[in-house]
Amino acid sequence: MFSGKQTRPTFKSYLPPLQTDVKRSPQLPIKKLEAKLLPGEIVVNEANFVRKCIGGETCQDDLWGKLVCTNFKISFITHSSLPQQRFQCTHRLLGEHDVPLACVEQAVTVNDAKGKQKVLGSNQKLKFNPTELILYCKDFRIIRFRFDEAGPESAKKVCLAIAHYSHPADPQLLFGFEYVGKRYHGSTGERVNGVDPGGGLQTPLFDCSSDWDREIKRTGASEWRVCTINQGYFISPSLPEFFVVPVSLADQDLKQYACYFNSQRIPLWCWNHPSGSALVRMSNNSDPQQQRKVEQRISSAITKSHPLRSDVFKSDLDKNLPNIQDIQAALLKLRQICVIEPFEESEEKWLSSLESSRWMEYVRTFLRHAVEVVYMLHSRHVSVILLEKEDRDLSCVISCLVQLMCDPHCRSLHGFQGLIQKEWVMAGHRFLDRCNHLKKNDREESPVFLLFLDCVWQLCNQYPAAFEFTEVYLTVLGDSMWLPIFSTFLFNCPRQIAEHSRNFAISKSIHLGQDQALRFPPVWDWSQQFSLIDQTLFNNPLYVGKIATCVQNGTVKTFTHRRSKKNYSSTLRGLPSALRNGSFSHHDTLTRRNSLVLRLRPDLSQTREQPESPSERFVRDWFSRPADLQGLLLPQLLPSHLSLWKLFFLRWVPEIQIPQGGPVTVFHKLSVLTDEIEMLQNQLRQYKGAGGTPNNTQVEHSKMYFKATSTPHQSHGPPEYLSSSFPFSPVGNLCRPGILGTPLSKFLNGAKIWLSTETLANETI
């Protein structure tokens, strides 16, 4: 069968021969697309070969990958990459293409062939195979996924899973419970009681009497005391266990009066003015027959706590401010405008639509009312009671704004966080209902906290050197509402935290400590979301603190800022140097061409026929003096002084992401200068301490994320360019059918932008 003659080979190879002397490079295996899961997070459903739409009508920039639904988020995993900024925040809990389920406003499925679409809800059926999924998010994003190549059954299942898990039926089904239970409690219960209540956190949580004692001493409220009658939530289910009341009110009287107020919410002390005037919040009286008697007794106790025994002024917030339904309606209109899907309206109508949403009007209304309360406390030296039906919504906004305007401590980072913890979290703001985490009652949903952050941003925008935190911090804080992990924005009141966490621990057989409840982490532990480098973006380099250091002739000196002649409030906006507290003098002109804002009148009251009120005179007199960044700060309230919070509301719009353009670039230039000054000061200190040349072997870590200059040992690389959406870089989230009709040519040329786009395009950073 086999011949002994050797046959000649007939196969010819067209490949080059193997080089045995060259070291082989290992073949990298193709990575499997898997979602990164947190403790307690599980994959519910997924679909392969899904296309995420990026940019405009064409699909050349779209991404291919896997769409995954977990019990926490919607995750899109892809091997493709998008151009990113070097300076970019990296979230530790979310990937670039991840969306928390709590952030989903609506999930809409579309079938192109049948021309059908359906808004999905919990436990609903889908009768057609979806070819597209559109997610409308509460942070104004619109994200589109196409199922052209995916299996119809897997596409349908993942859409139904997203709809179901984004509508939890019970608070304990929110991901935060699983996350805390798995992360902080092992099988042997080695970490009893969850998060360490100390943990190095500098922000007071006001969940113990010592935090309230320190606040009383800090504000000099000597005639007020910490009350403990609500321990175990015995008196009121929505109040904290510890709060502050007048010294002259006995515990027995408070127990008797509690039944006359809505939800048994006894009047709460908020803050004391240096003059002795107190800011108090109170719910309405539920018993008309006892109303006069009880309110008279409360007012008398507040009067006795004042050094001058001044009268008490009552401010009815329900009569003077929009209600929660009005605020919600304004946000819905604003969302339609800022999303800017294809439309045929002209550019001129966009600004009028923005005005008709009434969002900016409500921001002005809340700021104006806070100024009136400040006038009563600061100028009239009388205590003020904020009256609201349930004392859980509008009073939170006004009390915080008043303290921000009056108390420089609240403008620091930890002071601001403690303010929110005290006036929102512990005072019982309904975050669970207002954020609508369970999506049960749309009538209870309202962006009250977002409105407050917008008001704070207006103050920061007018006085950028007076606040320690930045616009980035406010934006991240607003986004944290949609992360159902932290106790700060997850519940309606402290008692709800205790009850639900206790029941969850029992159902999961989790061993608890003395508190008999899970300890949810507060959002103020920012290390859970961002690295230390990213957290430096929260720090305002222009902040003028109470005590600052300077170097004079080689000597380090400290000084306290009083009334500075230099006006820091106009530093970032490029306004004339003669501006005093935001008012124009007769010889000032706007330096920006093509400005939307007309020349401002120096005194609005001169155009009125009616006489000037005392509060208006107080405001006018204050604006005639130089601003004291460590004293009282009042906002300008003309419509031209308030602008849209673009970094929050317009950050997902492709047209506004202009490279090298917008206030972020200006802020970066100023940050570089501030960083360089601080580095030079450190070198001078080292020079004096060492008695010789400064030691450059170890470069001190700067407070700023951007370095001023390269070190001597580093080569000068190409300049870094920032976009208007810094530091969020939302390239992967700019998903919309088309980019048409956005009227930003006029919007971006407003007087609020310092440098023109043409100038910035010709400059390097």
Secondary structure, 3 states (H helix, E strand, C coil): CCCCCCCCCCCCCCCCCCCCCCCCCCCCCCCCCCCCCCCCCCEEEEEEEEEECCECCCCCCCEEEEEEEECCEEEEEECCCCCCCCCCCCCCCCCCCEEEHHHEEEEEEEECCCCEEEEECCCCCCCCCCCEEEEEECCCCEEEEECCCCCHHHHHHHHHHHHHHCCCCCHHHCHHHHHHHHHHCCCCCCCCCCCCCCCCCCCCCCCCHHHHHHHHHHHCCCCEEEECCCCCCCCCCCCCCCEEEECCCCHHHHHHHHCCEHHHCCCEEEEECCCCCEEEEEECECCHHHHHHHHHHHHHHHHHCCCCCCCEEEEEHHHHCCCHHHHHHHHHHHHHHHHCCCCCCCHHHHHHHHHHCCHHHHHHHHHHHHHHHHHHHHCCCCEEEEEECCCCCHHHHHHHHHHHHHCHHHHCHHHHHHHHHHHHHCCCCCHHHHCCCCCCCHHHCCCHHHHHHHHHHHHHHHCCCCCCECHHHHHHHHHHHHCCCCHHHCCCCHHHHHHHHHHHHHHCCCCCCCCCCCCCCCCCCHHHCCCHHHHHHHECCCCCCCEEEEEECCEEEEEECCCCCCCHHHCCCCCCCCCECCECCCCCCCCCCCCCCCCCCCCHHHHCCCCCCHHHHHHHHHHCCCCCCCCCCCCCCCHHHCCCCHHHHCCCCHHHCCCCCCHHHHHHHHHHHHHHHHHHHHHHHHHHHHCCCCCCCCCCCCCCCCCCCCCCCCCCCCCCCCCCCCCCCHHHHCECCCCCCCCHHHHCCCCCCCCCHHHHHCCCC
